[in-house]
Amino acid sequence: MLQKFGVVLALAFLLSACSPKLDWRTVQSPQEGYSALFPGKPEKIDRRLPYQNQEIPQTLEAVKIEDDIYSVSAIRLSKEQASLAPNLLEQVQGNLFGRANVNQETAVGVDALYRTANKQRVATKDYFLEFPSSGRVEQSMRVRWITRMTPDNGVWIYQISVLHTAPARVDAKTFFSEEAYSNFFDEFHPE
């Protein structure tokens, strides 16, 4: 009996060692101007956002690991569309804050730093959101927005986020401060 327990324990350990949660990889996205550290191989989706009678290109790279979805969204505005960036960013943020029944002033946020590809440190802010309960599941999110100019005077708007869905509510700020989540945010590097 003890020997069988040892074999089962060894198998469980080996399976956990192969867990996708441990499969961290750097993903280079030169077309979107960034590199990111994902906990698994992300899926990539390209789409076009209708905005003010225009089609704005957006790319989403995301991976689901257990109860979490790690994602990076990149919206590309051309030089001619660059003036749309502040209002588009405000709308994107407002949609997410609205789902959490907060606004930018009342959302739980902390000052943070990100590092560009050339190692420059830049100030940003992370937000910790808890969405209204559906009764069966609870959702919370850590999200960061970064806006960067492109060499041709266009603009990138990046949204880096982790969405956690589980049966029980978690304190978003405490939960998303764990190393696995911090690594994802700390290792996102725009050009």
Buried (B, 14 or more C-beta within 10 A) or exposed (E): EEEEEEEEEEEEEEEEEEEEEEEBEEBEBEEBBBBBBBBBEBEEEEEEEEBEEEEBBBBBBBBBBEEBBBBBBBBBBBEEBBEBBEEBBEEBBEEBBEEBEBEEEEBBBEEBEBBBEEEEEEEBEBBBBBBEEEEEEBBBBBBBBBBBEBEEEBBBBBBBBBBBBBEEBBEBBEBBBEEBBBBBBBBBBBB
